[in-house]
Amino acid sequence: MNFEPNEKGYWGEFGGRFVPETLVSALEELTQAYFSFRDDAGFRGEYEALLREFSGRPTPLFYARRLSEELGGAKIYLKREDLNHTGAHKINNCIGQILLAQRMGKRRIIAETGAGQHGVATATVCALFGMECVVYMGSEDMRRQELNVFRMRLLGAEVRAVNTGSRTLKDAINEALRDWVTNVRTTHYLLGSVLGPHPYPLMVRDFQSVIGREAKRQILEKEARLPDYLIACVGGGSNAMGLFYEFLKDEKVKMIGVEAGGKGNQLGEHASRFMNGGRIGILQGTKSYVLQDERGQIATTHSVSAGLDYASIGPEHAFLHDVKRVEYVSVTDSEALHAFSFLSKVEGIIPALESAHAVAYAMKIAPKLTRDQIIVVNLSGRGDKDIATYREFSGI
Ligand SMILES: *Cc1c(COP(=O)(O)O)cnc(C)c1O
């Protein structure tokens, strides 16, 4: 099976480029620059050196012995993306895109952020390269993520409050796109997940695919065979694609994407795009599954983890879902909160609440598997940012 998109950025019917006329030439310029640099030895060398020396890669593949023994089934390995600089996988993509922006002669970077994680990673690479940085953030998210707002400002970024709509991530993306239309000559839009118009879903996936390349090499070194399951949480879908991509053609490796099941099955209570209310539609420049009501209005979503709380999913995931290469499941807020504390206690690793969704699903299936089976869970980020949320929900 062919897993690559066509030259217009479509995986089957998903993806593409649904943007105002004024952005078409900017996206064309970006696509050309990306394809001319992606196999360039100088570009790759600089990207790999920064991953190594600035972000601390390769991240370990850790055998979670106590977790595996407690569950009494499969061996569980954790891909430790939480050990990256800034505490999550997002920096992999930011390093790639800032290098590209620099080569394209752009002096100004804009980005959108929900929980602030992508904003912090973007502000970090802008500081590293001495570039001007503007981050759009919904004012509701700014209130909830005060510390990350402060962190971005400390790193020299300007954080612009967005007061339209629900004052959250999707409104911030609209505002960032508006800025880009106006300032396209000097500005690169550093998009944070495998979303948006072509070439972003493809490019972000490529920059994240280092996760799966390392994981494959590491599991072969440790176990001399490929894993039976890969499990990752799916917000926009970048950490999951980063892990999955390298294994797509290994037919025996099963892959599971875990969406946010929130607090219930009703539209508005979850962020599971393949569940109740998810239908094919267009949101923010790309065609994919979108949570919407009967009239096609974008639904509100809910998840205890801000990084999974989004109405759409990357188009490559929509394709992998429809061709049944990846299975998508959902995990509720309370299951994720339980996994958050369980992993902390049995392994001494506090996961991000997003990553805790993947851990929770591994906890469900591991006991049903045999001791010689192997699960690799992508631990996309660390949980320091989520301690207050956990405290609020668990009442301790
Ligand atoms: C942002 C984030 C996610 C969700 O984004 P994806 O693009 O789906 O990976 C997951 N985990 C962590 C730790 C994050 O910061």
PDBQT file of the ligand as one rigid body, heavy atoms in Angstrom, charges set to zero:
ROOT
HETATM    1  C1  LIG A 401       0.559  19.104  22.083  1.00  0.00    +0.000 C 
HETATM    2  C2  LIG A 401       0.704  17.814  22.754  1.00  0.00    +0.000 A 
HETATM    3  C3  LIG A 401       0.027  16.664  22.297  1.00  0.00    +0.000 A 
HETATM    4  C4  LIG A 401      -0.967  16.682  21.164  1.00  0.00    +0.000 C 
HETATM    5  O1  LIG A 401      -0.472  17.052  19.919  1.00  0.00    +0.000 OA
HETATM    6  P1  LIG A 401      -0.189  15.992  18.772  1.00  0.00    +0.000 P 
HETATM    7  O2  LIG A 401       0.050  16.837  17.583  1.00  0.00    +0.000 OA
HETATM    8  O3  LIG A 401      -1.419  15.135  18.643  1.00  0.00    +0.000 OA
HETATM    9  O4  LIG A 401       0.990  15.207  19.177  1.00  0.00    +0.000 OA
HETATM   10  C5  LIG A 401       0.275  15.456  22.931  1.00  0.00    +0.000 A 
HETATM   11  N1  LIG A 401       1.126  15.377  23.978  1.00  0.00    +0.000 NA
HETATM   12  C6  LIG A 401       1.766  16.458  24.455  1.00  0.00    +0.000 A 
HETATM   13  C7  LIG A 401       2.689  16.295  25.612  1.00  0.00    +0.000 C 
HETATM   14  C8  LIG A 401       1.586  17.715  23.866  1.00  0.00    +0.000 A 
HETATM   15  O5  LIG A 401       2.242  18.772  24.356  1.00  0.00    +0.000 OA
ENDROOT
TORSDOF 0
